[in-house]
Amino acid sequence: MSVVFDTNLTLLLVDPRVPVPPDPDTGQAITETAKRLNYLFETLQKSREKIIIPTPVLAELIMLADRPGAQYVAHFHRYGSVFQIEAFDERAAIELALMTAAARRSAGGIRAGSTESMAKIKFDRQIVAIAKVVGATTIYSDDKNLLNFAKANNIATVKLAELPLPPEDRQQSITFPEQRGES
């Protein structure tokens, strides 16, 4: 099994210096993102699920990162048992064409209700097409349009703020009277 990470989640995972964007639904800060991402990474690693990095995401990641981009690619190869870079290949191109044709016939039209530019729509659809052809079960992203395309193609979605904290962080410690020196 495999999951797909978009550019922002991938960047946050591999570079702790990247500022965390606010929750797109609430505008509020997302707390403890490093713990959430590390727990997700550990969970995926333990279950032997692959984190798919689509080549459009890889290109954007390298472009945004500038100099550290090569280090990110090396990071993916170093953790090759977890990360897998997947190309926009012939199968993905066919899937993209089918998705676009279906959107063209739908009530929302070719844009499928999105207000984004056609370049952005095509970019998001490439990611979803790659996810579909590799059999990914979930796309992790905070991008509304990408999430909508994924859902429309029966791929589960998870936002950064929805990532659980590690179990020990969800529990509050209880200090019993005898631990406080009381009887």
CYANA upper distance limits for C-alpha pairs under 8 A (distance plus 0.5 A):
  1 MET  CA     48 ARG  CA      8.37
  1 MET  CA     49 GLU  CA      5.77
  1 MET  CA     50 LYS  CA      7.12
  1 MET  CA    135 GLY  CA      7.70
  1 MET  CA    136 ALA  CA      7.02
  1 MET  CA    137 THR  CA      7.55
  2 SER  CA     49 GLU  CA      5.52
  2 SER  CA     50 LYS  CA      5.04
  2 SER  CA     51 ILE  CA      6.43
  2 SER  CA     52 ILE  CA      7.11
  2 SER  CA    134 VAL  CA      8.24
  2 SER  CA    135 GLY  CA      7.43
  2 SER  CA    136 ALA  CA      5.20
  2 SER  CA    137 THR  CA      6.71
  2 SER  CA    138 THR  CA      8.06
  3 VAL  CA     49 GLU  CA      7.65
  3 VAL  CA     50 LYS  CA      6.80
  3 VAL  CA     51 ILE  CA      5.67
  3 VAL  CA     52 ILE  CA      6.32
  3 VAL  CA    131 ALA  CA      8.17
  3 VAL  CA    136 ALA  CA      5.36
  3 VAL  CA    137 THR  CA      6.17
  3 VAL  CA    138 THR  CA      5.42
  3 VAL  CA    139 ILE  CA      6.38
  3 VAL  CA    140 TYR  CA      8.06
  4 VAL  CA     51 ILE  CA      6.20
  4 VAL  CA     52 ILE  CA      5.13
  4 VAL  CA     53 ILE  CA      6.72
  4 VAL  CA     54 PRO  CA      7.99
  4 VAL  CA    131 ALA  CA      6.97
  4 VAL  CA    136 ALA  CA      7.03
  4 VAL  CA    138 THR  CA      6.76
  4 VAL  CA    139 ILE  CA      5.16
  4 VAL  CA    140 TYR  CA      6.65
  5 PHE  CA      9 LEU  CA      6.50
  5 PHE  CA     10 THR  CA      6.35
  5 PHE  CA     51 ILE  CA      7.23
  5 PHE  CA     52 ILE  CA      6.91
  5 PHE  CA     53 ILE  CA      6.58
  5 PHE  CA    139 ILE  CA      6.43
  5 PHE  CA    140 TYR  CA      5.47
  5 PHE  CA    141 SER  CA      7.02
  6 ASP  CA     10 THR  CA      6.60
  6 ASP  CA     53 ILE  CA      7.87
  6 ASP  CA     57 VAL  CA      6.59
  6 ASP  CA    127 ILE  CA      8.50
  6 ASP  CA    139 ILE  CA      7.93
  6 ASP  CA    140 TYR  CA      6.86
  6 ASP  CA    141 SER  CA      6.00
  7 THR  CA     11 LEU  CA      6.50
  7 THR  CA     57 VAL  CA      5.66
  7 THR  CA     58 LEU  CA      7.85
  7 THR  CA     60 GLU  CA      7.31
  7 THR  CA     61 LEU  CA      6.38
  8 ASN  CA     12 LEU  CA      6.66
  8 ASN  CA    141 SER  CA      7.70
  8 ASN  CA    142 ASP  CA      8.35
  9 LEU  CA     13 LEU  CA      6.60
  9 LEU  CA    140 TYR  CA      7.51
  9 LEU  CA    141 SER  CA      6.80
  9 LEU  CA    160 LEU  CA      7.99
 10 THR  CA     14 VAL  CA      6.77
 10 THR  CA     53 ILE  CA      8.46
 10 THR  CA     61 LEU  CA      8.49
 11 LEU  CA     15 ASP  CA      6.28
 11 LEU  CA     18 VAL  CA      7.65
 11 LEU  CA     61 LEU  CA      7.37
 12 LEU  CA     16 PRO  CA      6.52
 12 LEU  CA     17 ARG  CA      8.47
 12 LEU  CA     18 VAL  CA      6.49
 12 LEU  CA     19 PRO  CA      8.40
 12 LEU  CA     20 VAL  CA      7.75
 13 LEU  CA     34 ALA  CA      8.13
 13 LEU  CA     37 LEU  CA      6.77
 13 LEU  CA     38 ASN  CA      8.11
 14 VAL  CA     72 TYR  CA      7.38
 14 VAL  CA     75 HIS  CA      8.24
 16 PRO  CA     34 ALA  CA      7.87
 20 VAL  CA     29 ALA  CA      8.37
 20 VAL  CA     30 ILE  CA      7.91
 20 VAL  CA     33 THR  CA      8.12
 21 PRO  CA     29 ALA  CA      7.75
 21 PRO  CA     30 ILE  CA      8.15
 22 PRO  CA     26 THR  CA      8.29
 22 PRO  CA     27 GLY  CA      5.78
 22 PRO  CA     28 GLN  CA      5.84
 22 PRO  CA     29 ALA  CA      5.10
 22 PRO  CA     30 ILE  CA      6.42
 23 ASP  CA     27 GLY  CA      5.56
 23 ASP  CA     28 GLN  CA      5.99
 23 ASP  CA     29 ALA  CA      6.61
 23 ASP  CA     30 ILE  CA      6.43
 23 ASP  CA    142 ASP  CA      8.27
 23 ASP  CA    160 LEU  CA      8.20
 23 ASP  CA    161 ALA  CA      6.93
 24 PRO  CA     28 GLN  CA      8.48
 24 PRO  CA    142 ASP  CA      7.29
 30 ILE  CA    160 LEU  CA      8.25
 30 ILE  CA    161 ALA  CA      6.38
 31 THR  CA    161 ALA  CA      8.44
 32 GLU  CA     36 ARG  CA      6.83
 32 GLU  CA    165 LEU  CA      8.40
 33 THR  CA     37 LEU  CA      6.50
 33 THR  CA    160 LEU  CA      8.08
 33 THR  CA    161 ALA  CA      8.48
 34 ALA  CA     38 ASN  CA      6.44
 35 LYS  CA     39 TYR  CA      6.47
 35 LYS  CA    165 LEU  CA      6.87
 35 LYS  CA    166 PRO  CA      7.58
 36 ARG  CA     40 LEU  CA      6.69
 36 ARG  CA    163 LEU  CA      6.27
 36 ARG  CA    164 PRO  CA      6.41
 36 ARG  CA    165 LEU  CA      5.48
 36 ARG  CA    166 PRO  CA      7.45
 37 LEU  CA     41 PHE  CA      6.55
 37 LEU  CA    163 LEU  CA      7.96
 38 ASN  CA     42 GLU  CA      6.58
 39 TYR  CA     43 THR  CA      6.51
 39 TYR  CA    164 PRO  CA      8.30
 39 TYR  CA    165 LEU  CA      7.28
 39 TYR  CA    166 PRO  CA      6.22
 40 LEU  CA     44 LEU  CA      6.57
 40 LEU  CA    163 LEU  CA      7.81
 40 LEU  CA    164 PRO  CA      8.37
 41 PHE  CA     45 GLN  CA      6.50
 42 GLU  CA     46 LYS  CA      6.52
 43 THR  CA     47 SER  CA      6.70
 44 LEU  CA     48 ARG  CA      6.51
 44 LEU  CA     49 GLU  CA      5.63
 44 LEU  CA     50 LYS  CA      7.69
 44 LEU  CA     51 ILE  CA      8.25
 44 LEU  CA     82 VAL  CA      8.23
 45 GLN  CA     49 GLU  CA      6.65
 45 GLN  CA     50 LYS  CA      8.13
 45 GLN  CA     82 VAL  CA      6.52
 48 ARG  CA     81 SER  CA      8.43
 48 ARG  CA     82 VAL  CA      7.62
 49 GLU  CA     82 VAL  CA      7.30
 50 LYS  CA     81 SER  CA      7.85
 50 LYS  CA     82 VAL  CA      5.41
 50 LYS  CA     83 PHE  CA      6.14
 50 LYS  CA     84 GLN  CA      6.91
 51 ILE  CA     82 VAL  CA      6.34
 51 ILE  CA     83 PHE  CA      5.24
 51 ILE  CA     84 GLN  CA      6.60
 52 ILE  CA     83 PHE  CA      6.47
 52 ILE  CA     84 GLN  CA      5.46
 52 ILE  CA     85 ILE  CA      6.28
 52 ILE  CA     86 GLU  CA      6.98
 52 ILE  CA    131 ALA  CA      8.40
 52 ILE  CA    136 ALA  CA      8.49
 53 ILE  CA     57 VAL  CA      6.83
 53 ILE  CA     58 LEU  CA      6.92
 53 ILE  CA     83 PHE  CA      7.54
 53 ILE  CA     84 GLN  CA      6.58
 53 ILE  CA     85 ILE  CA      5.21
 53 ILE  CA     86 GLU  CA      6.63
 54 PRO  CA     58 LEU  CA      6.80
 54 PRO  CA     85 ILE  CA      6.28
 54 PRO  CA     86 GLU  CA      5.36
 54 PRO  CA     87 ALA  CA      6.52
 54 PRO  CA     88 PHE  CA      7.71
 54 PRO  CA    127 ILE  CA      6.63
 54 PRO  CA    130 ILE  CA      7.09
 54 PRO  CA    131 ALA  CA      8.39
 55 THR  CA     59 ALA  CA      6.55
 55 THR  CA     85 ILE  CA      6.97
 55 THR  CA     86 GLU  CA      6.39
 55 THR  CA     87 ALA  CA      5.56
 55 THR  CA     88 PHE  CA      6.89
 56 PRO  CA     60 GLU  CA      6.79
 56 PRO  CA     87 ALA  CA      8.49
 56 PRO  CA     88 PHE  CA      8.02
 56 PRO  CA    123 PHE  CA      7.55
 56 PRO  CA    126 GLN  CA      7.86
 56 PRO  CA    127 ILE  CA      7.42
 57 VAL  CA     61 LEU  CA      6.44
 57 VAL  CA    127 ILE  CA      8.06
 58 LEU  CA     62 ILE  CA      6.66
 58 LEU  CA     85 ILE  CA      8.36
 59 ALA  CA     63 MET  CA      6.63
 60 GLU  CA     64 LEU  CA      6.50
 61 LEU  CA     65 ALA  CA      6.40
 61 LEU  CA     69 GLY  CA      7.33
 62 ILE  CA     66 ASP  CA      6.38
 62 ILE  CA     67 ARG  CA      8.45
 62 ILE  CA     68 PRO  CA      8.04
 62 ILE  CA     69 GLY  CA      4.74
 62 ILE  CA     70 ALA  CA      7.68
 62 ILE  CA     72 TYR  CA      8.24
 63 MET  CA     69 GLY  CA      7.76
 64 LEU  CA     69 GLY  CA      8.45
 65 ALA  CA     69 GLY  CA      5.66
 68 PRO  CA     72 TYR  CA      6.91
 69 GLY  CA     73 VAL  CA      7.01
 70 ALA  CA     74 ALA  CA      6.76
 71 GLN  CA     75 HIS  CA      6.60
 72 TYR  CA     76 PHE  CA      6.87
 73 VAL  CA     77 HIS  CA      6.91
 74 ALA  CA     78 ARG  CA      6.51
 75 HIS  CA     79 TYR  CA      6.76
 76 PHE  CA     80 GLY  CA      6.45
 76 PHE  CA     83 PHE  CA      6.06
 76 PHE  CA     84 GLN  CA      7.79
 76 PHE  CA     85 ILE  CA      8.45
 77 HIS  CA     83 PHE  CA      7.79
 79 TYR  CA     83 PHE  CA      6.56
 80 GLY  CA     84 GLN  CA      6.91
 86 GLU  CA    130 ILE  CA      7.64
 87 ALA  CA    130 ILE  CA      7.82
 88 PHE  CA     92 ALA  CA      5.98
 88 PHE  CA     93 ALA  CA      7.21
 88 PHE  CA    126 GLN  CA      7.42
 88 PHE  CA    130 ILE  CA      6.71
 89 ASP  CA     93 ALA  CA      6.57
 90 GLU  CA     94 ILE  CA      6.78
 91 ARG  CA     95 GLU  CA      6.74
 91 ARG  CA    133 VAL  CA      7.19
 92 ALA  CA     96 LEU  CA      6.52
 92 ALA  CA    126 GLN  CA      7.66
 92 ALA  CA    129 ALA  CA      5.64
 92 ALA  CA    130 ILE  CA      5.77
 92 ALA  CA    132 LYS  CA      8.41
 92 ALA  CA    133 VAL  CA      6.68
 93 ALA  CA     97 ALA  CA      6.69
 93 ALA  CA    126 GLN  CA      8.23
 93 ALA  CA    129 ALA  CA      7.93
 94 ILE  CA     98 LEU  CA      6.77
 95 GLU  CA     99 MET  CA      6.67
 95 GLU  CA    129 ALA  CA      5.97
 95 GLU  CA    132 LYS  CA      8.29
 95 GLU  CA    133 VAL  CA      7.99
 96 LEU  CA    100 THR  CA      6.56
 96 LEU  CA    125 ARG  CA      6.84
 96 LEU  CA    126 GLN  CA      6.77
 96 LEU  CA    129 ALA  CA      5.92
 97 ALA  CA    101 ALA  CA      6.55
 98 LEU  CA    102 ALA  CA      6.64
 99 MET  CA    103 ALA  CA      6.66
 99 MET  CA    125 ARG  CA      8.27
 99 MET  CA    129 ALA  CA      8.50
100 THR  CA    104 ARG  CA      6.60
100 THR  CA    110 ILE  CA      6.85
101 ALA  CA    105 ARG  CA      6.95
101 ALA  CA    110 ILE  CA      8.06
102 ALA  CA    106 SER  CA      6.77
103 ALA  CA    107 ALA  CA      8.43
103 ALA  CA    108 GLY  CA      7.42
103 ALA  CA    109 GLY  CA      6.01
103 ALA  CA    110 ILE  CA      5.33
103 ALA  CA    111 ARG  CA      7.48
103 ALA  CA    112 ALA  CA      6.09
104 ARG  CA    108 GLY  CA      8.17
104 ARG  CA    109 GLY  CA      5.08
104 ARG  CA    110 ILE  CA      4.58
104 ARG  CA    111 ARG  CA      8.14
104 ARG  CA    112 ALA  CA      8.17
105 ARG  CA    109 GLY  CA      6.83
105 ARG  CA    110 ILE  CA      8.08
106 SER  CA    110 ILE  CA      8.20
106 SER  CA    112 ALA  CA      7.82
107 ALA  CA    112 ALA  CA      8.12
108 GLY  CA    112 ALA  CA      4.78
108 GLY  CA    113 GLY  CA      5.25
109 GLY  CA    113 GLY  CA      7.49
111 ARG  CA    115 THR  CA      7.89
111 ARG  CA    118 MET  CA      7.82
111 ARG  CA    121 ILE  CA      7.61
114 SER  CA    121 ILE  CA      8.14
114 SER  CA    145 ASN  CA      7.14
116 GLU  CA    120 LYS  CA      6.62
116 GLU  CA    121 ILE  CA      6.86
116 GLU  CA    145 ASN  CA      8.44
117 SER  CA    121 ILE  CA      6.77
118 MET  CA    122 LYS  CA      6.52
119 ALA  CA    123 PHE  CA      6.65
120 LYS  CA    124 ASP  CA      6.68
121 ILE  CA    125 ARG  CA      6.61
121 ILE  CA    145 ASN  CA      8.16
122 LYS  CA    126 GLN  CA      6.57
123 PHE  CA    127 ILE  CA      7.10
124 ASP  CA    128 VAL  CA      6.92
124 ASP  CA    145 ASN  CA      7.83
124 ASP  CA    146 LEU  CA      5.74
124 ASP  CA    149 PHE  CA      7.99
125 ARG  CA    129 ALA  CA      6.39
125 ARG  CA    146 LEU  CA      7.86
125 ARG  CA    149 PHE  CA      7.33
126 GLN  CA    130 ILE  CA      6.67
127 ILE  CA    131 ALA  CA      6.70
128 VAL  CA    132 LYS  CA      6.63
128 VAL  CA    146 LEU  CA      8.07
128 VAL  CA    149 PHE  CA      7.45
128 VAL  CA    150 ALA  CA      6.36
128 VAL  CA    153 ASN  CA      8.37
129 ALA  CA    133 VAL  CA      6.81
130 ILE  CA    134 VAL  CA      6.75
131 ALA  CA    135 GLY  CA      6.60
131 ALA  CA    136 ALA  CA      5.52
131 ALA  CA    137 THR  CA      8.45
131 ALA  CA    139 ILE  CA      8.26
132 LYS  CA    136 ALA  CA      6.60
132 LYS  CA    155 ILE  CA      8.34
136 ALA  CA    155 ILE  CA      7.98
137 THR  CA    155 ILE  CA      6.31
137 THR  CA    156 ALA  CA      6.68
138 THR  CA    155 ILE  CA      6.10
138 THR  CA    156 ALA  CA      5.02
138 THR  CA    157 THR  CA      5.83
138 THR  CA    158 VAL  CA      7.69
139 ILE  CA    147 LEU  CA      8.00
139 ILE  CA    150 ALA  CA      7.68
139 ILE  CA    155 ILE  CA      7.45
139 ILE  CA    156 ALA  CA      6.83
139 ILE  CA    157 THR  CA      5.39
139 ILE  CA    158 VAL  CA      6.92
140 TYR  CA    157 THR  CA      6.34
140 TYR  CA    158 VAL  CA      5.38
140 TYR  CA    159 LYS  CA      6.37
140 TYR  CA    160 LEU  CA      7.80
141 SER  CA    146 LEU  CA      7.99
141 SER  CA    147 LEU  CA      7.35
141 SER  CA    157 THR  CA      7.77
141 SER  CA    158 VAL  CA      6.88
141 SER  CA    159 LYS  CA      5.75
141 SER  CA    160 LEU  CA      7.26
142 ASP  CA    147 LEU  CA      7.89
142 ASP  CA    158 VAL  CA      8.37
142 ASP  CA    159 LYS  CA      5.59
142 ASP  CA    160 LEU  CA      6.96
143 ASP  CA    147 LEU  CA      6.60
144 LYS  CA    148 ASN  CA      6.64
145 ASN  CA    149 PHE  CA      6.70
146 LEU  CA    150 ALA  CA      6.65
147 LEU  CA    151 LYS  CA      6.61
147 LEU  CA    157 THR  CA      6.68
148 ASN  CA    152 ALA  CA      6.59
149 PHE  CA    153 ASN  CA      6.83
150 ALA  CA    154 ASN  CA      6.87
150 ALA  CA    155 ILE  CA      5.56
150 ALA  CA    156 ALA  CA      7.45
150 ALA  CA    157 THR  CA      7.50
151 LYS  CA    155 ILE  CA      5.77
151 LYS  CA    156 ALA  CA      6.68
151 LYS  CA    157 THR  CA      7.43
158 VAL  CA    162 GLU  CA      6.77
158 VAL  CA    163 LEU  CA      7.68
159 LYS  CA    163 LEU  CA      7.30
165 LEU  CA    169 ASP  CA      6.60
165 LEU  CA    170 ARG  CA      7.01
166 PRO  CA    170 ARG  CA      7.36
167 PRO  CA    171 GLN  CA      7.37
175 THR  CA    179 GLN  CA      6.62
175 THR  CA    180 ARG  CA      7.43
176 PHE  CA    180 ARG  CA      7.22
177 PRO  CA    181 GLY  CA      6.98
177 PRO  CA    182 GLU  CA      5.49
177 PRO  CA    183 SER  CA      6.86
178 GLU  CA    182 GLU  CA      5.61
178 GLU  CA    183 SER  CA      6.26
